[in-house]
């Protein structure tokens, strides 16, 4: 019988390790989303709930108000739309933007 030695936990490299600061800025996540948020500016009250709940921190702040959404990092999860108290954010199918 041939015995193969297995690595112990001490020899296995740690996964998910952050090796340098700011490394996430190089990895755009928005290329695979199926929906994108579209904000009705006339209804937005700039409560910043969308900014606070966005897991990717891709909703920008400009002059103390909600700014644009950085679609390079938006995953299209819809949390911003669900948290908006005035429901001014709609999640629109990404394919509608590709046709234009």
C-alpha positions as CSV (number, residue, x, y, z in Angstrom):
1,X,0.0,0.0,0.0
2,X,1.3,3.4,-1.0
3,X,0.9,6.1,1.6
4,X,0.5,9.7,0.4
5,X,1.3,12.3,2.9
6,X,-1.3,15.1,3.0
7,X,-0.5,18.6,4.0
8,X,-1.5,19.7,7.4
9,X,-3.5,22.8,8.1
10,X,-0.3,24.6,9.0
11,X,1.2,24.1,5.5
12,X,-1.9,25.1,3.5
13,X,-1.8,28.8,2.4
14,X,-4.4,31.1,3.8
15,X,-7.1,31.9,1.2
16,X,-8.7,35.3,0.6
17,X,-5.7,37.1,2.0
18,X,-5.4,40.8,1.2
19,X,-1.8,41.2,0.2
20,X,-1.8,45.0,-0.5
21,X,-4.0,47.9,0.3
22,X,-6.6,49.1,-2.3
23,X,-6.3,45.9,-4.4
24,X,-10.1,45.8,-5.0
25,X,-10.0,48.9,-7.1
26,X,-8.3,46.9,-9.9
27,X,-11.1,44.3,-10.0
28,X,-14.2,45.6,-11.7
29,X,-17.3,43.6,-10.8
30,X,-19.9,45.2,-13.0
31,X,-19.3,43.4,-16.3
32,X,-21.5,40.4,-15.4
33,X,-24.6,42.0,-13.9
34,X,-28.0,41.3,-15.4
35,X,-29.7,44.5,-14.0
36,X,-28.5,48.0,-13.3
37,X,-30.0,50.7,-11.1
38,X,-31.6,53.7,-12.7
39,X,-32.5,56.6,-10.5
40,X,-35.4,58.9,-11.1
41,X,-33.7,62.2,-10.1
42,X,-37.0,64.0,-9.7
43,X,-38.1,61.7,-6.9
44,X,-34.8,61.3,-5.1
45,X,-34.7,63.0,-1.7
46,X,-30.9,62.4,-1.1
47,X,-31.5,60.5,2.1
48,X,-28.4,58.4,1.4
49,X,-30.0,55.1,2.3
50,X,-28.8,53.7,-1.0
51,X,-25.2,54.8,-0.3
52,X,-25.3,53.4,3.2
53,X,-26.6,49.9,2.1
54,X,-24.6,49.4,-1.1
55,X,-22.3,46.4,-0.5
56,X,-19.9,47.5,-3.1
57,X,-19.7,51.2,-2.1
58,X,-20.3,52.2,-5.8
59,X,-22.9,54.9,-5.2
60,X,-20.8,58.1,-5.1
61,X,-21.3,61.2,-3.0
62,X,-21.0,64.6,-4.5
63,X,-21.4,67.9,-2.5
64,X,-23.0,66.0,0.4
65,X,-25.7,64.4,-1.9
66,X,-26.0,61.1,-3.7
67,X,-24.1,61.3,-6.9
68,X,-23.8,58.9,-9.8
69,X,-23.4,55.1,-9.6
70,X,-20.1,53.6,-10.7
71,X,-21.4,50.9,-12.9
72,X,-17.9,49.3,-13.2
73,X,-18.3,48.1,-9.6
74,X,-22.1,47.7,-9.3
75,X,-23.2,44.1,-9.3
76,X,-26.8,44.8,-9.9
77,X,-27.9,43.2,-6.6
78,X,-30.8,45.7,-6.1
79,X,-30.2,46.4,-2.4
80,X,-30.2,50.1,-3.2
81,X,-33.6,49.9,-4.8
82,X,-35.0,47.8,-1.9
83,X,-33.7,50.2,0.7
84,X,-34.9,53.4,-1.0
85,X,-37.7,54.9,1.1
86,X,-39.3,56.8,-1.9
87,X,-38.7,53.9,-4.4
88,X,-36.9,56.2,-6.9
89,X,-34.5,53.4,-8.0
90,X,-35.6,50.9,-10.6
91,X,-33.6,47.9,-11.5
92,X,-33.6,47.7,-15.3
93,X,-32.5,44.7,-17.4
94,X,-28.9,45.2,-18.6
95,X,-29.8,44.0,-22.1
96,X,-31.9,47.1,-22.7
97,X,-28.8,49.2,-22.5
98,X,-26.7,46.9,-24.7
99,X,-29.2,47.3,-27.6
100,X,-28.6,51.1,-27.8
